[in-house]
Structures are given as C-alpha cells and as structure tokens.
Amino acid sequence: MELSDRVRRDPDPRDARSAFGTITPRGRSVAKRARQGRHDFLQHVFGEALDDRDLSDPARGMNRISASIS
C-alpha cells in the first residue's frame, strides 16, 4: 500500500525503531470510493430495509435486517 501511495510511514519522534502508518490523500480517496461501493451494494441487496445510518454502522444494519426477516 505504501508503494501505491495509499499510506506512508511517518517516524515516531519518541522511538526511532517505530513508525506510524498514515493514510495519504490518495488512500482517503480510495477508501471513500470503496465505502460508497459497499453502501450501493448493500442498498441494492437489502433495499429499503437499510438507511444511510445503518450502512455506516454494520451492527445496527444487521439488527435491522434481522428484525425485518423475523
């Protein structure tokens, strides 16, 4: 992922042996597109049973799905 410019390593100023993984602007863009694709897919499969809040919170969404098929 670092080679594809989705994340970068930032050195830990307190510990030279460590680094922090930081998402890059390109990585944020890729994640945003993937999240929207996931939302679109779930809405296609489950229709009106899920709203945007359900799609952002998988546990809430699964509870709504369970309630709608019981």
CHARMM internal coordinates of N, CA and C (Angstrom, degrees):
IC EDIT
DIST 1 N 1 CA 1.4387
DIST 1 CA 1 C 1.5250
ANGL 1 N 1 CA 1 C 110.90
DIST 1 C 2 N 1.3033
ANGL 1 CA 1 C 2 N 116.25
DIHE 1 N 1 CA 1 C 2 N -30.12
DIST 2 N 2 CA 1.4576
ANGL 1 C 2 N 2 CA 118.71
DIHE 1 CA 1 C 2 N 2 CA 176.89
DIST 2 CA 2 C 1.5294
ANGL 2 N 2 CA 2 C 110.60
DIHE 1 C 2 N 2 CA 2 C -67.10
DIST 2 C 3 N 1.3184
ANGL 2 CA 2 C 3 N 117.18
DIHE 2 N 2 CA 2 C 3 N -40.69
DIST 3 N 3 CA 1.4609
ANGL 2 C 3 N 3 CA 120.75
DIHE 2 CA 2 C 3 N 3 CA 179.31
DIST 3 CA 3 C 1.5219
ANGL 3 N 3 CA 3 C 112.10
DIHE 2 C 3 N 3 CA 3 C -64.38
DIST 3 C 4 N 1.3017
ANGL 3 CA 3 C 4 N 117.12
DIHE 3 N 3 CA 3 C 4 N -28.52
DIST 4 N 4 CA 1.4606
ANGL 3 C 4 N 4 CA 120.70
DIHE 3 CA 3 C 4 N 4 CA 179.56
DIST 4 CA 4 C 1.5328
ANGL 4 N 4 CA 4 C 112.12
DIHE 3 C 4 N 4 CA 4 C -91.46
DIST 4 C 5 N 1.3141
ANGL 4 CA 4 C 5 N 116.88
DIHE 4 N 4 CA 4 C 5 N 9.03
DIST 5 N 5 CA 1.4688
ANGL 4 C 5 N 5 CA 123.52
DIHE 4 CA 4 C 5 N 5 CA 176.98
DIST 5 CA 5 C 1.5185
ANGL 5 N 5 CA 5 C 112.53
DIHE 4 C 5 N 5 CA 5 C 62.28
DIST 5 C 6 N 1.3332
ANGL 5 CA 5 C 6 N 117.27
DIHE 5 N 5 CA 5 C 6 N 36.30
DIST 6 N 6 CA 1.4617
ANGL 5 C 6 N 6 CA 120.62
DIHE 5 CA 5 C 6 N 6 CA 176.22
DIST 6 CA 6 C 1.5207
ANGL 6 N 6 CA 6 C 111.14
DIHE 5 C 6 N 6 CA 6 C -98.15
DIST 6 C 7 N 1.3172
ANGL 6 CA 6 C 7 N 115.87
DIHE 6 N 6 CA 6 C 7 N -28.04
DIST 7 N 7 CA 1.4701
ANGL 6 C 7 N 7 CA 122.13
DIHE 6 CA 6 C 7 N 7 CA 174.24
DIST 7 CA 7 C 1.5182
ANGL 7 N 7 CA 7 C 108.38
DIHE 6 C 7 N 7 CA 7 C -138.77
DIST 7 C 8 N 1.3288
ANGL 7 CA 7 C 8 N 114.80
DIHE 7 N 7 CA 7 C 8 N 161.55
DIST 8 N 8 CA 1.4571
ANGL 7 C 8 N 8 CA 118.92
DIHE 7 CA 7 C 8 N 8 CA 174.32
DIST 8 CA 8 C 1.5142
ANGL 8 N 8 CA 8 C 107.99
DIHE 7 C 8 N 8 CA 8 C -137.18
DIST 8 C 9 N 1.3133
ANGL 8 CA 8 C 9 N 115.94
DIHE 8 N 8 CA 8 C 9 N 159.19
DIST 9 N 9 CA 1.4588
ANGL 8 C 9 N 9 CA 121.58
DIHE 8 CA 8 C 9 N 9 CA 176.72
DIST 9 CA 9 C 1.5279
ANGL 9 N 9 CA 9 C 108.55
DIHE 8 C 9 N 9 CA 9 C -96.52
DIST 9 C 10 N 1.3116
ANGL 9 CA 9 C 10 N 115.42
DIHE 9 N 9 CA 9 C 10 N 127.27
DIST 10 N 10 CA 1.4584
ANGL 9 C 10 N 10 CA 121.36
DIHE 9 CA 9 C 10 N 10 CA 174.64
DIST 10 CA 10 C 1.5220
ANGL 10 N 10 CA 10 C 107.17
DIHE 9 C 10 N 10 CA 10 C -113.96
DIST 10 C 11 N 1.3260
ANGL 10 CA 10 C 11 N 118.04
DIHE 10 N 10 CA 10 C 11 N 127.01
DIST 11 N 11 CA 1.4598
ANGL 10 C 11 N 11 CA 120.01
DIHE 10 CA 10 C 11 N 11 CA -178.53
DIST 11 CA 11 C 1.5292
ANGL 11 N 11 CA 11 C 112.15
DIHE 10 C 11 N 11 CA 11 C -63.39
DIST 11 C 12 N 1.3039
ANGL 11 CA 11 C 12 N 115.27
DIHE 11 N 11 CA 11 C 12 N 143.85
DIST 12 N 12 CA 1.4628
ANGL 11 C 12 N 12 CA 121.28
DIHE 11 CA 11 C 12 N 12 CA 175.10
DIST 12 CA 12 C 1.5255
ANGL 12 N 12 CA 12 C 107.45
DIHE 11 C 12 N 12 CA 12 C -79.22
DIST 12 C 13 N 1.3125
ANGL 12 CA 12 C 13 N 118.65
DIHE 12 N 12 CA 12 C 13 N 116.80
DIST 13 N 13 CA 1.4625
ANGL 12 C 13 N 13 CA 120.29
DIHE 12 CA 12 C 13 N 13 CA -177.01
DIST 13 CA 13 C 1.5269
ANGL 13 N 13 CA 13 C 113.10
DIHE 12 C 13 N 13 CA 13 C -66.19
DIST 13 C 14 N 1.3288
ANGL 13 CA 13 C 14 N 117.57
DIHE 13 N 13 CA 13 C 14 N -17.55
DIST 14 N 14 CA 1.4622
ANGL 13 C 14 N 14 CA 120.97
DIHE 13 CA 13 C 14 N 14 CA -179.74
DIST 14 CA 14 C 1.5224
ANGL 14 N 14 CA 14 C 113.46
DIHE 13 C 14 N 14 CA 14 C -96.12
DIST 14 C 15 N 1.3205
ANGL 14 CA 14 C 15 N 116.98
DIHE 14 N 14 CA 14 C 15 N -13.26
DIST 15 N 15 CA 1.4637
ANGL 14 C 15 N 15 CA 119.71
DIHE 14 CA 14 C 15 N 15 CA -176.29
DIST 15 CA 15 C 1.5354
ANGL 15 N 15 CA 15 C 108.24
DIHE 14 C 15 N 15 CA 15 C -149.62
DIST 15 C 16 N 1.3179
ANGL 15 CA 15 C 16 N 116.61
DIHE 15 N 15 CA 15 C 16 N 103.26
DIST 16 N 16 CA 1.4667
ANGL 15 C 16 N 16 CA 121.78
DIHE 15 CA 15 C 16 N 16 CA -175.67
DIST 16 CA 16 C 1.5305
ANGL 16 N 16 CA 16 C 112.77
DIHE 15 C 16 N 16 CA 16 C -63.98
DIST 16 C 17 N 1.3129
ANGL 16 CA 16 C 17 N 117.96
DIHE 16 N 16 CA 16 C 17 N -14.40
DIST 17 N 17 CA 1.4732
ANGL 16 C 17 N 17 CA 120.99
DIHE 16 CA 16 C 17 N 17 CA 179.05
DIST 17 CA 17 C 1.5271
ANGL 17 N 17 CA 17 C 111.99
DIHE 16 C 17 N 17 CA 17 C -81.71
DIST 17 C 18 N 1.3180
ANGL 17 CA 17 C 18 N 116.59
DIHE 17 N 17 CA 17 C 18 N -12.04
DIST 18 N 18 CA 1.4637
ANGL 17 C 18 N 18 CA 121.01
DIHE 17 CA 17 C 18 N 18 CA -171.99
DIST 18 CA 18 C 1.5243
ANGL 18 N 18 CA 18 C 111.61
DIHE 17 C 18 N 18 CA 18 C -115.03
DIST 18 C 19 N 1.3086
ANGL 18 CA 18 C 19 N 113.86
DIHE 18 N 18 CA 18 C 19 N 163.05
DIST 19 N 19 CA 1.4651
ANGL 18 C 19 N 19 CA 121.26
DIHE 18 CA 18 C 19 N 19 CA 174.34
DIST 19 CA 19 C 1.5211
ANGL 19 N 19 CA 19 C 108.37
DIHE 18 C 19 N 19 CA 19 C -144.46
DIST 19 C 20 N 1.3083
ANGL 19 CA 19 C 20 N 115.70
DIHE 19 N 19 CA 19 C 20 N 154.68
DIST 20 N 20 CA 1.4541
ANGL 19 C 20 N 20 CA 122.27
DIHE 19 CA 19 C 20 N 20 CA 175.04
DIST 20 CA 20 C 1.5174
ANGL 20 N 20 CA 20 C 108.64
DIHE 19 C 20 N 20 CA 20 C -102.30
DIST 20 C 21 N 1.3169
ANGL 20 CA 20 C 21 N 116.47
DIHE 20 N 20 CA 20 C 21 N 138.57
DIST 21 N 21 CA 1.4511
ANGL 20 C 21 N 21 CA 120.51
DIHE 20 CA 20 C 21 N 21 CA 172.61
DIST 21 CA 21 C 1.5194
ANGL 21 N 21 CA 21 C 108.70
DIHE 20 C 21 N 21 CA 21 C -86.62
DIST 21 C 22 N 1.3132
ANGL 21 CA 21 C 22 N 116.75
DIHE 21 N 21 CA 21 C 22 N 126.99
DIST 22 N 22 CA 1.4620
ANGL 21 C 22 N 22 CA 121.54
DIHE 21 CA 21 C 22 N 22 CA -177.96
DIST 22 CA 22 C 1.5183
ANGL 22 N 22 CA 22 C 108.87
DIHE 21 C 22 N 22 CA 22 C -124.29
DIST 22 C 23 N 1.3257
ANGL 22 CA 22 C 23 N 115.93
DIHE 22 N 22 CA 22 C 23 N 128.95
DIST 23 N 23 CA 1.4656
ANGL 22 C 23 N 23 CA 119.48
DIHE 22 CA 22 C 23 N 23 CA 178.28
DIST 23 CA 23 C 1.5328
ANGL 23 N 23 CA 23 C 108.58
DIHE 22 C 23 N 23 CA 23 C -73.11
DIST 23 C 24 N 1.3098
ANGL 23 CA 23 C 24 N 115.62
DIHE 23 N 23 CA 23 C 24 N 137.32
DIST 24 N 24 CA 1.4708
ANGL 23 C 24 N 24 CA 121.99
DIHE 23 CA 23 C 24 N 24 CA -179.38
DIST 24 CA 24 C 1.5330
ANGL 24 N 24 CA 24 C 109.57
DIHE 23 C 24 N 24 CA 24 C -90.28
DIST 24 C 25 N 1.3151
ANGL 24 CA 24 C 25 N 118.05
DIHE 24 N 24 CA 24 C 25 N 168.29
DIST 25 N 25 CA 1.4692
ANGL 24 C 25 N 25 CA 119.37
DIHE 24 CA 24 C 25 N 25 CA 174.91
DIST 25 CA 25 C 1.5376
ANGL 25 N 25 CA 25 C 111.76
DIHE 24 C 25 N 25 CA 25 C -55.75
DIST 25 C 26 N 1.3221
ANGL 25 CA 25 C 26 N 116.76
DIHE 25 N 25 CA 25 C 26 N -40.03
DIST 26 N 26 CA 1.4731
ANGL 25 C 26 N 26 CA 118.63
DIHE 25 CA 25 C 26 N 26 CA 177.65
DIST 26 CA 26 C 1.5299
ANGL 26 N 26 CA 26 C 110.47
DIHE 25 C 26 N 26 CA 26 C -64.16
DIST 26 C 27 N 1.3201
ANGL 26 CA 26 C 27 N 117.32
DIHE 26 N 26 CA 26 C 27 N -40.48
DIST 27 N 27 CA 1.4571
ANGL 26 C 27 N 27 CA 121.05
DIHE 26 CA 26 C 27 N 27 CA 177.66
DIST 27 CA 27 C 1.5185
ANGL 27 N 27 CA 27 C 111.98
DIHE 26 C 27 N 27 CA 27 C -62.15
DIST 27 C 28 N 1.3292
ANGL 27 CA 27 C 28 N 117.09
DIHE 27 N 27 CA 27 C 28 N -40.65
DIST 28 N 28 CA 1.4640
ANGL 27 C 28 N 28 CA 120.84
DIHE 27 CA 27 C 28 N 28 CA 176.83
DIST 28 CA 28 C 1.5280
ANGL 28 N 28 CA 28 C 110.33
DIHE 27 C 28 N 28 CA 28 C -62.39
DIST 28 C 29 N 1.3209
ANGL 28 CA 28 C 29 N 116.37
DIHE 28 N 28 CA 28 C 29 N -40.45
DIST 29 N 29 CA 1.4614
ANGL 28 C 29 N 29 CA 120.44
DIHE 28 CA 28 C 29 N 29 CA 179.61
DIST 29 CA 29 C 1.5336
ANGL 29 N 29 CA 29 C 110.94
DIHE 28 C 29 N 29 CA 29 C -63.75
DIST 29 C 30 N 1.3163
ANGL 29 CA 29 C 30 N 116.36
DIHE 29 N 29 CA 29 C 30 N -44.59
DIST 30 N 30 CA 1.4742
ANGL 29 C 30 N 30 CA 120.74
DIHE 29 CA 29 C 30 N 30 CA 178.66
DIST 30 CA 30 C 1.5243
ANGL 30 N 30 CA 30 C 109.98
DIHE 29 C 30 N 30 CA 30 C -62.08
DIST 30 C 31 N 1.3351
ANGL 30 CA 30 C 31 N 117.45
DIHE 30 N 30 CA 30 C 31 N -44.32
DIST 31 N 31 CA 1.4636
ANGL 30 C 31 N 31 CA 121.22
DIHE 30 CA 30 C 31 N 31 CA 179.93
DIST 31 CA 31 C 1.5282
ANGL 31 N 31 CA 31 C 110.90
DIHE 30 C 31 N 31 CA 31 C -63.28
DIST 31 C 32 N 1.3173
ANGL 31 CA 31 C 32 N 117.31
DIHE 31 N 31 CA 31 C 32 N -40.31
DIST 32 N 32 CA 1.4636
ANGL 31 C 32 N 32 CA 121.21
DIHE 31 CA 31 C 32 N 32 CA 179.71
DIST 32 CA 32 C 1.5256
ANGL 32 N 32 CA 32 C 110.72
DIHE 31 C 32 N 32 CA 32 C -62.81
DIST 32 C 33 N 1.3372
ANGL 32 CA 32 C 33 N 116.87
DIHE 32 N 32 CA 32 C 33 N -44.20
DIST 33 N 33 CA 1.4741
ANGL 32 C 33 N 33 CA 120.12
DIHE 32 CA 32 C 33 N 33 CA 178.69
DIST 33 CA 33 C 1.5232
ANGL 33 N 33 CA 33 C 110.88
DIHE 32 C 33 N 33 CA 33 C -64.89
DIST 33 C 34 N 1.3364
ANGL 33 CA 33 C 34 N 116.86
DIHE 33 N 33 CA 33 C 34 N -40.60
DIST 34 N 34 CA 1.4700
ANGL 33 C 34 N 34 CA 120.25
DIHE 33 CA 33 C 34 N 34 CA 179.64
DIST 34 CA 34 C 1.5275
ANGL 34 N 34 CA 34 C 110.52
DIHE 33 C 34 N 34 CA 34 C -64.82
DIST 34 C 35 N 1.3288
ANGL 34 CA 34 C 35 N 116.61
DIHE 34 N 34 CA 34 C 35 N -41.71
DIST 35 N 35 CA 1.4653
ANGL 34 C 35 N 35 CA 120.83
DIHE 34 CA 34 C 35 N 35 CA 179.19
DIST 35 CA 35 C 1.5324
ANGL 35 N 35 CA 35 C 110.05
DIHE 34 C 35 N 35 CA 35 C -62.66
DIST 35 C 36 N 1.3322
ANGL 35 CA 35 C 36 N 117.50
DIHE 35 N 35 CA 35 C 36 N -43.30
DIST 36 N 36 CA 1.4591
ANGL 35 C 36 N 36 CA 120.04
DIHE 35 CA 35 C 36 N 36 CA 179.50
DIST 36 CA 36 C 1.5289
ANGL 36 N 36 CA 36 C 110.57
DIHE 35 C 36 N 36 CA 36 C -65.19
DIST 36 C 37 N 1.3278
ANGL 36 CA 36 C 37 N 117.57
DIHE 36 N 36 CA 36 C 37 N -39.21
DIST 37 N 37 CA 1.4612
ANGL 36 C 37 N 37 CA 120.64
DIHE 36 CA 36 C 37 N 37 CA 176.74
DIST 37 CA 37 C 1.5137
ANGL 37 N 37 CA 37 C 111.89
DIHE 36 C 37 N 37 CA 37 C -61.83
DIST 37 C 38 N 1.3313
ANGL 37 CA 37 C 38 N 116.38
DIHE 37 N 37 CA 37 C 38 N -40.38
DIST 38 N 38 CA 1.4664
ANGL 37 C 38 N 38 CA 121.83
DIHE 37 CA 37 C 38 N 38 CA 177.99
DIST 38 CA 38 C 1.5185
ANGL 38 N 38 CA 38 C 109.62
DIHE 37 C 38 N 38 CA 38 C -64.01
DIST 38 C 39 N 1.3278
ANGL 38 CA 38 C 39 N 117.12
DIHE 38 N 38 CA 38 C 39 N -46.07
DIST 39 N 39 CA 1.4624
ANGL 38 C 39 N 39 CA 120.58
DIHE 38 CA 38 C 39 N 39 CA 178.62
DIST 39 CA 39 C 1.5209
ANGL 39 N 39 CA 39 C 110.90
DIHE 38 C 39 N 39 CA 39 C -60.25
DIST 39 C 40 N 1.3264
ANGL 39 CA 39 C 40 N 116.80
DIHE 39 N 39 CA 39 C 40 N -46.04
DIST 40 N 40 CA 1.4666
ANGL 39 C 40 N 40 CA 120.67
DIHE 39 CA 39 C 40 N 40 CA -179.92
DIST 40 CA 40 C 1.5265
ANGL 40 N 40 CA 40 C 111.23
DIHE 39 C 40 N 40 CA 40 C -59.99
DIST 40 C 41 N 1.3352
ANGL 40 CA 40 C 41 N 116.24
DIHE 40 N 40 CA 40 C 41 N -43.92
DIST 41 N 41 CA 1.4673
ANGL 40 C 41 N 41 CA 120.64
DIHE 40 CA 40 C 41 N 41 CA 179.55
DIST 41 CA 41 C 1.5230
ANGL 41 N 41 CA 41 C 111.12
DIHE 40 C 41 N 41 CA 41 C -62.45
DIST 41 C 42 N 1.3386
ANGL 41 CA 41 C 42 N 116.77
DIHE 41 N 41 CA 41 C 42 N -47.58
DIST 42 N 42 CA 1.4644
ANGL 41 C 42 N 42 CA 119.95
DIHE 41 CA 41 C 42 N 42 CA -178.55
DIST 42 CA 42 C 1.5267
ANGL 42 N 42 CA 42 C 111.70
DIHE 41 C 42 N 42 CA 42 C -64.15
DIST 42 C 43 N 1.3192
ANGL 42 CA 42 C 43 N 117.43
DIHE 42 N 42 CA 42 C 43 N -38.19
DIST 43 N 43 CA 1.4602
ANGL 42 C 43 N 43 CA 118.99
DIHE 42 CA 42 C 43 N 43 CA 177.18
DIST 43 CA 43 C 1.5243
ANGL 43 N 43 CA 43 C 111.08
DIHE 42 C 43 N 43 CA 43 C -67.21
DIST 43 C 44 N 1.3221
ANGL 43 CA 43 C 44 N 117.06
DIHE 43 N 43 CA 43 C 44 N -36.04
DIST 44 N 44 CA 1.4649
ANGL 43 C 44 N 44 CA 120.43
DIHE 43 CA 43 C 44 N 44 CA 177.25
DIST 44 CA 44 C 1.5313
ANGL 44 N 44 CA 44 C 110.06
DIHE 43 C 44 N 44 CA 44 C -63.98
DIST 44 C 45 N 1.3126
ANGL 44 CA 44 C 45 N 117.04
DIHE 44 N 44 CA 44 C 45 N -44.46
DIST 45 N 45 CA 1.4692
ANGL 44 C 45 N 45 CA 121.21
DIHE 44 CA 44 C 45 N 45 CA -176.70
DIST 45 CA 45 C 1.5254
ANGL 45 N 45 CA 45 C 111.98
DIHE 44 C 45 N 45 CA 45 C -72.59
DIST 45 C 46 N 1.3430
ANGL 45 CA 45 C 46 N 116.86
DIHE 45 N 45 CA 45 C 46 N -44.37
DIST 46 N 46 CA 1.4598
ANGL 45 C 46 N 46 CA 119.72
DIHE 45 CA 45 C 46 N 46 CA -173.09
DIST 46 CA 46 C 1.5187
ANGL 46 N 46 CA 46 C 114.16
DIHE 45 C 46 N 46 CA 46 C -103.81
DIST 46 C 47 N 1.3058
ANGL 46 CA 46 C 47 N 117.09
DIHE 46 N 46 CA 46 C 47 N -0.38
DIST 47 N 47 CA 1.4571
ANGL 46 C 47 N 47 CA 121.09
DIHE 46 CA 46 C 47 N 47 CA 174.96
DIST 47 CA 47 C 1.5077
ANGL 47 N 47 CA 47 C 113.72
DIHE 46 C 47 N 47 CA 47 C 57.65
DIST 47 C 48 N 1.3016
ANGL 47 CA 47 C 48 N 115.15
DIHE 47 N 47 CA 47 C 48 N -136.36
DIST 48 N 48 CA 1.4649
ANGL 47 C 48 N 48 CA 121.97
DIHE 47 CA 47 C 48 N 48 CA -174.42
DIST 48 CA 48 C 1.5299
ANGL 48 N 48 CA 48 C 113.37
DIHE 47 C 48 N 48 CA 48 C -77.75
DIST 48 C 49 N 1.3299
ANGL 48 CA 48 C 49 N 118.19
DIHE 48 N 48 CA 48 C 49 N -1.24
DIST 49 N 49 CA 1.4646
ANGL 48 C 49 N 49 CA 119.92
DIHE 48 CA 48 C 49 N 49 CA -179.90
DIST 49 CA 49 C 1.5209
ANGL 49 N 49 CA 49 C 111.95
DIHE 48 C 49 N 49 CA 49 C -66.70
DIST 49 C 50 N 1.3448
ANGL 49 CA 49 C 50 N 117.94
DIHE 49 N 49 CA 49 C 50 N -22.32
DIST 50 N 50 CA 1.4628
ANGL 49 C 50 N 50 CA 121.62
DIHE 49 CA 49 C 50 N 50 CA -177.33
DIST 50 CA 50 C 1.5229
ANGL 50 N 50 CA 50 C 110.63
DIHE 49 C 50 N 50 CA 50 C -119.83
DIST 50 C 51 N 1.3496
ANGL 50 CA 50 C 51 N 115.28
DIHE 50 N 50 CA 50 C 51 N 137.22
DIST 51 N 51 CA 1.4606
ANGL 50 C 51 N 51 CA 119.43
DIHE 50 CA 50 C 51 N 51 CA 172.71
DIST 51 CA 51 C 1.5376
ANGL 51 N 51 CA 51 C 108.32
DIHE 50 C 51 N 51 CA 51 C -104.53
DIST 51 C 52 N 1.3285
ANGL 51 CA 51 C 52 N 117.05
DIHE 51 N 51 CA 51 C 52 N -178.63
DIST 52 N 52 CA 1.4623
ANGL 51 C 52 N 52 CA 120.64
DIHE 51 CA 51 C 52 N 52 CA -177.49
DIST 52 CA 52 C 1.5229
ANGL 52 N 52 CA 52 C 112.26
DIHE 51 C 52 N 52 CA 52 C -59.38
DIST 52 C 53 N 1.3156
ANGL 52 CA 52 C 53 N 117.19
DIHE 52 N 52 CA 52 C 53 N -37.08
DIST 53 N 53 CA 1.4763
ANGL 52 C 53 N 53 CA 119.94
DIHE 52 CA 52 C 53 N 53 CA 178.98
DIST 53 CA 53 C 1.5219
ANGL 53 N 53 CA 53 C 110.87
DIHE 52 C 53 N 53 CA 53 C -64.46
DIST 53 C 54 N 1.3296
ANGL 53 CA 53 C 54 N 117.09
DIHE 53 N 53 CA 53 C 54 N -40.88
DIST 54 N 54 CA 1.4668
ANGL 53 C 54 N 54 CA 120.83
DIHE 53 CA 53 C 54 N 54 CA 177.32
DIST 54 CA 54 C 1.5226
ANGL 54 N 54 CA 54 C 110.74
DIHE 53 C 54 N 54 CA 54 C -61.03
DIST 54 C 55 N 1.3281
ANGL 54 CA 54 C 55 N 116.38
DIHE 54 N 54 CA 54 C 55 N -40.65
DIST 55 N 55 CA 1.4517
ANGL 54 C 55 N 55 CA 120.59
DIHE 54 CA 54 C 55 N 55 CA -177.54
DIST 55 CA 55 C 1.5220
ANGL 55 N 55 CA 55 C 111.58
DIHE 54 C 55 N 55 CA 55 C -68.60
DIST 55 C 56 N 1.3280
ANGL 55 CA 55 C 56 N 117.29
DIHE 55 N 55 CA 55 C 56 N -27.17
DIST 56 N 56 CA 1.4593
ANGL 55 C 56 N 56 CA 121.40
DIHE 55 CA 55 C 56 N 56 CA 178.39
DIST 56 CA 56 C 1.5181
ANGL 56 N 56 CA 56 C 112.03
DIHE 55 C 56 N 56 CA 56 C -83.22
DIST 56 C 57 N 1.3071
ANGL 56 CA 56 C 57 N 117.77
DIHE 56 N 56 CA 56 C 57 N -19.89
DIST 57 N 57 CA 1.4623
ANGL 56 C 57 N 57 CA 122.47
DIHE 56 CA 56 C 57 N 57 CA -178.46
DIST 57 CA 57 C 1.5340
ANGL 57 N 57 CA 57 C 108.30
DIHE 56 C 57 N 57 CA 57 C -124.45
DIST 57 C 58 N 1.3291
ANGL 57 CA 57 C 58 N 116.90
DIHE 57 N 57 CA 57 C 58 N 93.93
DIST 58 N 58 CA 1.4761
ANGL 57 C 58 N 58 CA 119.32
DIHE 57 CA 57 C 58 N 58 CA -174.42
DIST 58 CA 58 C 1.5328
ANGL 58 N 58 CA 58 C 114.19
DIHE 57 C 58 N 58 CA 58 C -55.41
DIST 58 C 59 N 1.3325
ANGL 58 CA 58 C 59 N 118.96
DIHE 58 N 58 CA 58 C 59 N -38.57
DIST 59 N 59 CA 1.4685
ANGL 58 C 59 N 59 CA 120.19
DIHE 58 CA 58 C 59 N 59 CA -179.35
DIST 59 CA 59 C 1.5282
ANGL 59 N 59 CA 59 C 110.42
DIHE 58 C 59 N 59 CA 59 C -64.61
DIST 59 C 60 N 1.3297
ANGL 59 CA 59 C 60 N 116.80
DIHE 59 N 59 CA 59 C 60 N -43.24
DIST 60 N 60 CA 1.4592
ANGL 59 C 60 N 60 CA 120.82
DIHE 59 CA 59 C 60 N 60 CA 178.11
DIST 60 CA 60 C 1.5298
ANGL 60 N 60 CA 60 C 109.55
DIHE 59 C 60 N 60 CA 60 C -62.22
DIST 60 C 61 N 1.3178
ANGL 60 CA 60 C 61 N 116.62
DIHE 60 N 60 CA 60 C 61 N -43.41
DIST 61 N 61 CA 1.4492
ANGL 60 C 61 N 61 CA 120.79
DIHE 60 CA 60 C 61 N 61 CA 179.22
DIST 61 CA 61 C 1.5187
ANGL 61 N 61 CA 61 C 112.28
DIHE 60 C 61 N 61 CA 61 C -60.82
DIST 61 C 62 N 1.3238
ANGL 61 CA 61 C 62 N 116.58
DIHE 61 N 61 CA 61 C 62 N -43.41
DIST 62 N 62 CA 1.4715
ANGL 61 C 62 N 62 CA 119.72
DIHE 61 CA 61 C 62 N 62 CA -179.73
DIST 62 CA 62 C 1.5261
ANGL 62 N 62 CA 62 C 110.37
DIHE 61 C 62 N 62 CA 62 C -65.73
DIST 62 C 63 N 1.3225
ANGL 62 CA 62 C 63 N 117.99
DIHE 62 N 62 CA 62 C 63 N -36.86
DIST 63 N 63 CA 1.4634
ANGL 62 C 63 N 63 CA 120.25
DIHE 62 CA 62 C 63 N 63 CA 176.29
DIST 63 CA 63 C 1.5259
ANGL 63 N 63 CA 63 C 110.74
DIHE 62 C 63 N 63 CA 63 C -63.16
DIST 63 C 64 N 1.3309
ANGL 63 CA 63 C 64 N 117.13
DIHE 63 N 63 CA 63 C 64 N -40.32
DIST 64 N 64 CA 1.4623
ANGL 63 C 64 N 64 CA 120.76
DIHE 63 CA 63 C 64 N 64 CA 178.77
DIST 64 CA 64 C 1.5352
ANGL 64 N 64 CA 64 C 110.92
DIHE 63 C 64 N 64 CA 64 C -65.84
DIST 64 C 65 N 1.3311
ANGL 64 CA 64 C 65 N 116.14
DIHE 64 N 64 CA 64 C 65 N -40.37
DIST 65 N 65 CA 1.4673
ANGL 64 C 65 N 65 CA 119.59
DIHE 64 CA 64 C 65 N 65 CA 178.20
DIST 65 CA 65 C 1.5274
ANGL 65 N 65 CA 65 C 109.77
DIHE 64 C 65 N 65 CA 65 C -63.16
DIST 65 C 66 N 1.3220
ANGL 65 CA 65 C 66 N 116.52
DIHE 65 N 65 CA 65 C 66 N -46.73
DIST 66 N 66 CA 1.4727
ANGL 65 C 66 N 66 CA 120.63
DIHE 65 CA 65 C 66 N 66 CA 179.34
DIST 66 CA 66 C 1.5215
ANGL 66 N 66 CA 66 C 110.90
DIHE 65 C 66 N 66 CA 66 C -57.84
DIST 66 C 67 N 1.3180
ANGL 66 CA 66 C 67 N 116.51
DIHE 66 N 66 CA 66 C 67 N -43.77
DIST 67 N 67 CA 1.4783
ANGL 66 C 67 N 67 CA 120.32
DIHE 66 CA 66 C 67 N 67 CA -178.99
DIST 67 CA 67 C 1.5243
ANGL 67 N 67 CA 67 C 110.72
DIHE 66 C 67 N 67 CA 67 C -65.76
DIST 67 C 68 N 1.3247
ANGL 67 CA 67 C 68 N 117.47
DIHE 67 N 67 CA 67 C 68 N -34.98
DIST 68 N 68 CA 1.4677
ANGL 67 C 68 N 68 CA 119.42
DIHE 67 CA 67 C 68 N 68 CA -176.25
DIST 68 CA 68 C 1.5239
ANGL 68 N 68 CA 68 C 112.99
DIHE 67 C 68 N 68 CA 68 C -75.84
DIST 68 C 69 N 1.3262
ANGL 68 CA 68 C 69 N 118.44
DIHE 68 N 68 CA 68 C 69 N -18.52
DIST 69 N 69 CA 1.4639
ANGL 68 C 69 N 69 CA 119.65
DIHE 68 CA 68 C 69 N 69 CA -179.33
DIST 69 CA 69 C 1.5235
ANGL 69 N 69 CA 69 C 112.71
DIHE 68 C 69 N 69 CA 69 C -106.78
DIST 69 C 70 N 1.3227
ANGL 69 CA 69 C 70 N 117.23
DIHE 69 N 69 CA 69 C 70 N -0.36
DIST 70 N 70 CA 1.4842
ANGL 69 C 70 N 70 CA 120.72
DIHE 69 CA 69 C 70 N 70 CA 178.86
DIST 70 CA 70 C 1.4907
ANGL 70 N 70 CA 70 C 112.07
DIHE 69 C 70 N 70 CA 70 C -80.79
END
COOR INIT
IC SEED 1 N 1 CA 1 C
IC BUILD
